[in-house]
Amino acid sequence: MPAAEPTPPVDPTRSEFRTIHLFRPQNQLGDLLLTVPAIRSIRERFPGSRVVLVVGRQNAGAVLGQRWADEIRVVDTRNFFGVAGGGIRGLNGPRPDLAVYFTTVSYSRSAGILVRWSRARERVGFDPVWYRERDRAALTRRVEYPGAGAAPLHQSDVSLLLARAVGAGTRPEPPYYVPDPALRASAPEGAVYIHPGAGKRKNRWPAERFAAVARELTGRGLSVWWLGGPQDGGTVEAATGALGMKLPVVRGESIPMLAARFARAGLYIGNDTGPLHLAGATGCATVGIYGWTDPAEWRPVGRCVRSVRAADGKLESVEPRDVLEAALPLLAEERCAVG
């Protein structure tokens, strides 16, 4: 695949960097949270600039209330009218000096259009040739995406490449999500949350194995809760049936409330899906269970994160003892203790 066009780096010392727009409006909660180190790096490198973060409506709760930007602009990229509304706002609003378009392994055409319609003087992103797409963002600087053949690069480091292209790129210290203090105060302390579901079926570890882990943890006197999401397809019910006893279930809570729970939790165990990344970002002791996705690239950002993956890369090859061997030491680590 052709390399990105050689273009001069953005000069971060230039006085025109008064306004910076950062774009990450795609649907995936985990991908947004993996971008947070890069977003914060730009925020901290340019403290005098006005930073506007553009995100999708479905994940807005993961950024609203955080100090990563001066303004959070929410758009709905799931339909034409949402994209058009966001684009019109960009066309009619003040022209930013810099726009950074964050992408991971997928390319959002609607987000690219929003970047173009921002009319930013400089528009920086990964070369769309990598995604076999045309340049819908009209980038003024194309950064080469770290390609095949190299060692896997964690997705947060991939996003930091874009931050470096504009003169930032230093990884900030965790936590990467700070819950609302009032919500945190209302959350139970020391609970263990187990999420047996995932929107993608191929990311779901067998429910009976989650039940085996829950059985061991409840046997140790821990307060274990199931976590159920709208796309989990009955996994909590299946795990409950395999366990043979009922545990409390958390359903339908907002992203900020979930984050507050995780920040006071003793442990989180789950599949590779959005809540796993939210738990890790709060500093919660977190264990992710992986199959076809590689945790070297996709584990959550956080200070107390462990990943479990079988040598053959198959989810069904992970045993309950493997998960417990990763989880139990985290419960004893002082730096992972509930604060």
Secondary structure, 3 states (H helix, E strand, C coil): CCCCCCCCCCCCCCCCCCEEEEEECCCCHHHHHHHHHHHHHHHHHCCCCEEEEEEEHHHHHHCCCCCCCCEEEEECCCCHHHHHHHHHHHHHCCCCCEEEECCCCCCCHHHHHHHHHCCCCEEEEECHHHHCCCCCCCCCEEECCCCCCCCCCCHHHHHHHHHHHCCCCCCCCCCCCCCCHHHHHHCCCCCEEEECCCCCHHHCCCHHHHHHHHHHHHHCCCCEEEEECCCCCCHHHHHHHHHCCCCCEEECCCHHHHHHHHHCCCEEEEECCHHHHHHHHHCCCEEEEECCCCHHHHCCCCCCEEEEECCCCCHHHCCHHHHHHHHHHHHHCHHHCCC
